[in-house]
Amino acid sequence: MNGLMSRHHAARVEAAIASGQAARSALVASWCRSSRLHHLDPAGRNSPVRLSDAELRQARERIAPLLAAAQGAMDRLYQAVGAAGCCVLLADGEGVPVDRRGTPADDVTFQSWGLWTGALWSEEHEGTNGIGTCVVEQRPLTIDRDQHFFTRNTLLSCTAVPIYDHEAAFAGVLDVSSCRTDRTDAFSSLIALAAGEAAKRIEADLFRRAFPHARIVLTQGPDGQSIGLVAVDADDLVIGATRTARAGLGIAPGRAMHPVPAADLLGGDAAHDHLAGGQRAVLQRALLRAGGNVSAAAKALGVSRATLHRKLKRFEIKH
């Protein structure tokens, strides 16, 4: 990155901050936090700070359930995007990547950019970037090239998706990053879609692991499309719900649930019939999208094959 380009980017960032665009632009608001709150210089050249090996081990231990739940989804996501020069990172709630997938041929490049486990990618340390800004805003986003705060990061394109735990609390970030110049808008959209689906699979697996002895019931989100999961124990008490399910049922996120009778929460009689109809439609759509493959449909829904078989039998859906 030559000095002229560095000065040009830094001047652009400072001009946007000075113009007062932060009130209208989430990107400029992040630039403003980076500059005014964290006192970073967009022309700064220092490499990302790294945790020690011992600190990284501790960070991994703190989110061990998330790490375990993420393995399969990270593998599949990497298989989809790795050949295109992307790496996949799982970061904790502080913006520290604790696991990654990458092509060995690209590892040297990614390591030189700091896209590696143990690097500190919070906004406090790296300014506006996919992982750090996702930690702050807790929404899916892409920080593409010169949208980064630091000039030295403007060759990167980073797509990040938040992950929520079994209590619907923010748990970490799934990130797909590339430093290739040929990444198109269309490909970026596909990456965002793939990353979003992978995050849903991680959340579903994390939820099932948190309630291993409960029945997992599907619900519809507020948009009528998203699938939420509810855990029901042997006494027909709802003991857990994912973030999407909580949004649809009016339950506050980020805290343990007090057990609630399933009939009271999910409805009875007519309300129960409506829920059943919604579940039937969700199951039918999943089967159609999976070409009738029950295993693939169960994976997409985030439930076990046995659970899906029970629901298909209950709703008399042929497959």
Secondary structure, 3 states (H helix, E strand, C coil): CCHHHHHHHHHHHHHHHHCCHHHCCHHHHHHHHHHHHCCCCCCCCCCCCECCHHHHHHHHHHCHHHHHHHHHHHHHHHHHHHHHCEEEEEEECCCCEEEEECCHHHHHHHHHHCCCCCECCCHHHHCCCHHHHHHHHCCCEEEEHHHCCCHHHCCCEEEEEEEECCCCCEEEEEEEEECCCCCCHHHHHHHHHHHHHHHHHHHHHHHHHHCCCCEEEEEECCCCCCEEEEEECCCCEEEEECHHHHHHHCCCCCCCCCCEEHHHHHCCCHHHHHHHHHHHHHHHHHHHHCCCCHHHHHHHHCCCHHHHHHHHHHCCCCC
